[in-house]
Amino acid sequence: MSLEEKLIQDFLTLPEDKKLEVIDFVEFLKTKIQNNLENMMDDIISENREALEELAK
């Protein structure tokens, strides 16, 4: 059984209020990942600002 299948199987057995909690947690994780990526890109841009400005000319 794949992870996805296990998750779906377990999810379907939960009461509705717990399903909502799972959905909220998944949304939280997605937001956290997106924020981490944005912060990493901001750091890369900041650390390489001079080179990027030179390339933009």
N, C-alpha and C positions, 0 to 999 in steps of 0.2 A: 504494500500500500504506500503510495507516495505521500509526502507531507501535505500536499494540497487535499488529497482525499481524506487523510486523517483529520485535518482541520475542519473540512466540511462535515464529516461524519460527527465529530464532537460538537461542532457549532449547532447542528440540527437538533441535538438532544437538549440544548440549553433552553431555559425559560426565556420569554421575550425580553424581560428586563436585562438579563445577562447577555443576550445577543446584542442589545444596544450598547452595553459596556464594551463588548469585543469590538464592535464597529468603531466606537469612540477611540479605543486604544489603537486600532489600526490607523485611523486618521491621525492620531498623535504621532505615531511612528513615521508616517509619511511626511508630516510637517517637519519633524525633527531631522529627517534625512535631507529634506530640501533645504532647511536652514543651514545644516552642516555644509552642504555643497556650496551654497551662496557665500558662507563665511570663508570657505577654502578659496573660492574664486576671488573674493575681495582681498584676501591675503596675497594671492599670486599677483594680482594687479598692483597692489600696494608695493610689494617687494620688487617689482619689475617696471615701475612707473616710467623711469627714465628711458629704458630700452623701448617700451611700448610707445612713448611719445616720439622717440627717434624714428621708429618704424612708421608712425602715422604721418610723417612729413612727406 
